[in-house]
Amino acid sequence: MRDIRGDLQDRANVVEQQIGAENAQFEQLILQLKAEQDSRVEHLRAQLQLANKLLEFAAWQDNVRSELVRAIKVAEVAEAAVAKPLEPR
């Protein structure tokens, strides 16, 4: 019977190289996916920041409107008080 240890070692070396190549390809794919995810997350964070700014602006606009409504009411009351004739005591 012939010794096949050399053939088996050669096959093991080939399989080991294939595993190494597949592992390197897998690691590269992981890095690519991580970069794509980071890009998407960055884009979503930018959109979130914009949405928060819009909400801040809407709140500011609502406060300005409320203050204007209050100031108009105060002015109307003052105008009505001035227009009202004085009553004798």
TORKOL-4160 file (C-alpha; in steps of 0.2 Angstrom, whole numbers, padded with zeros to 4 digits, m for minus):
89
<pt num="1" X="0000" Y="0000" Z="0000"/>
<pt num="2" X="0006" Y="0017" Z="m0005"/>
<pt num="3" X="0009" Y="0031" Z="0007"/>
<pt num="4" X="m0004" Y="0045" Z="0004"/>
<pt num="5" X="0001" Y="0057" Z="0018"/>
<pt num="6" X="0009" Y="0069" Z="0005"/>
<pt num="7" X="m0007" Y="0069" Z="m0005"/>
<pt num="8" X="m0017" Y="0072" Z="0010"/>
<pt num="9" X="m0006" Y="0086" Z="0016"/>
<pt num="10" X="m0006" Y="0094" Z="m0001"/>
<pt num="11" X="m0025" Y="0094" Z="m0001"/>
<pt num="12" X="m0026" Y="0101" Z="0017"/>
<pt num="13" X="m0014" Y="0115" Z="0011"/>
<pt num="14" X="m0026" Y="0119" Z="m0004"/>
<pt num="15" X="m0041" Y="0119" Z="0007"/>
<pt num="16" X="m0032" Y="0130" Z="0020"/>
<pt num="17" X="m0028" Y="0142" Z="0006"/>
<pt num="18" X="m0046" Y="0142" Z="0000"/>
<pt num="19" X="m0052" Y="0145" Z="0018"/>
<pt num="20" X="m0040" Y="0159" Z="0020"/>
<pt num="21" X="m0046" Y="0167" Z="0003"/>
<pt num="22" X="m0064" Y="0165" Z="0008"/>
<pt num="23" X="m0061" Y="0173" Z="0025"/>
<pt num="24" X="m0052" Y="0188" Z="0017"/>
<pt num="25" X="m0066" Y="0190" Z="0005"/>
<pt num="26" X="m0079" Y="0189" Z="0020"/>
<pt num="27" X="m0069" Y="0202" Z="0030"/>
<pt num="28" X="m0069" Y="0213" Z="0015"/>
<pt num="29" X="m0088" Y="0211" Z="0013"/>
<pt num="30" X="m0090" Y="0215" Z="0031"/>
<pt num="31" X="m0080" Y="0231" Z="0030"/>
<pt num="32" X="m0090" Y="0236" Z="0014"/>
<pt num="33" X="m0107" Y="0233" Z="0023"/>
<pt num="34" X="m0101" Y="0243" Z="0038"/>
<pt num="35" X="m0096" Y="0258" Z="0027"/>
<pt num="36" X="m0113" Y="0257" Z="0019"/>
<pt num="37" X="m0122" Y="0256" Z="0036"/>
<pt num="38" X="m0111" Y="0271" Z="0042"/>
<pt num="39" X="m0116" Y="0281" Z="0027"/>
<pt num="40" X="m0135" Y="0277" Z="0029"/>
<pt num="41" X="m0134" Y="0281" Z="0048"/>
<pt num="42" X="m0125" Y="0297" Z="0044"/>
<pt num="43" X="m0138" Y="0302" Z="0032"/>
<pt num="44" X="m0152" Y="0298" Z="0044"/>
<pt num="45" X="m0144" Y="0308" Z="0058"/>
<pt num="46" X="m0143" Y="0323" Z="0046"/>
<pt num="47" X="m0162" Y="0321" Z="0042"/>
<pt num="48" X="m0166" Y="0319" Z="0061"/>
<pt num="49" X="m0156" Y="0335" Z="0064"/>
<pt num="50" X="m0166" Y="0344" Z="0051"/>
<pt num="51" X="m0182" Y="0338" Z="0057"/>
<pt num="52" X="m0178" Y="0344" Z="0075"/>
<pt num="53" X="m0173" Y="0361" Z="0068"/>
<pt num="54" X="m0190" Y="0362" Z="0059"/>
<pt num="55" X="m0199" Y="0357" Z="0075"/>
<pt num="56" X="m0189" Y="0371" Z="0084"/>
<pt num="57" X="m0194" Y="0383" Z="0071"/>
<pt num="58" X="m0212" Y="0378" Z="0072"/>
<pt num="59" X="m0212" Y="0380" Z="0091"/>
<pt num="60" X="m0204" Y="0397" Z="0089"/>
<pt num="61" X="m0217" Y="0402" Z="0076"/>
<pt num="62" X="m0231" Y="0396" Z="0088"/>
<pt num="63" X="m0224" Y="0406" Z="0102"/>
<pt num="64" X="m0223" Y="0422" Z="0091"/>
<pt num="65" X="m0241" Y="0419" Z="0085"/>
<pt num="66" X="m0247" Y="0417" Z="0103"/>
<pt num="67" X="m0238" Y="0432" Z="0109"/>
<pt num="68" X="m0245" Y="0442" Z="0095"/>
<pt num="69" X="m0263" Y="0436" Z="0099"/>
<pt num="70" X="m0260" Y="0441" Z="0117"/>
<pt num="71" X="m0253" Y="0458" Z="0112"/>
<pt num="72" X="m0267" Y="0462" Z="0100"/>
<pt num="73" X="m0280" Y="0457" Z="0114"/>
<pt num="74" X="m0271" Y="0469" Z="0126"/>
<pt num="75" X="m0271" Y="0482" Z="0113"/>
<pt num="76" X="m0290" Y="0480" Z="0110"/>
<pt num="77" X="m0294" Y="0481" Z="0129"/>
<pt num="78" X="m0283" Y="0497" Z="0130"/>
<pt num="79" X="m0291" Y="0504" Z="0115"/>
<pt num="80" X="m0309" Y="0500" Z="0122"/>
<pt num="81" X="m0304" Y="0508" Z="0139"/>
<pt num="82" X="m0298" Y="0524" Z="0130"/>
<pt num="83" X="m0313" Y="0525" Z="0119"/>
<pt num="84" X="m0325" Y="0523" Z="0134"/>
<pt num="85" X="m0331" Y="0539" Z="0140"/>
<pt num="86" X="m0327" Y="0543" Z="0158"/>
<pt num="87" X="m0341" Y="0542" Z="0170"/>
<pt num="88" X="m0344" Y="0555" Z="0183"/>
<pt num="89" X="m0341" Y="0550" Z="0201"/>
